């Protein structure tokens, strides 16, 4: 049988530093008790990336229920031409500018 050597580094030899504990994101809609409206463009822009994509829950911190409502509101605002489907720099160049 093969003998496996234990690591010579033990956990106790690491320098003492505080552990990284990620802070839990809280849904801003639940916290503020605010409804989601497709006409509230300033609030919806926070949930759309600079590339025009709807940001995921893990990045924005919204709960599942409000994320579905945000996605529907963004899509409705895009349909009514309140929000753009495509960012302005892509419309000007005609491409994303990554491939030549």
Order of alpha helices (4+ residues) and beta strands (2+ residues): alpha-alpha-alpha-alpha-alpha
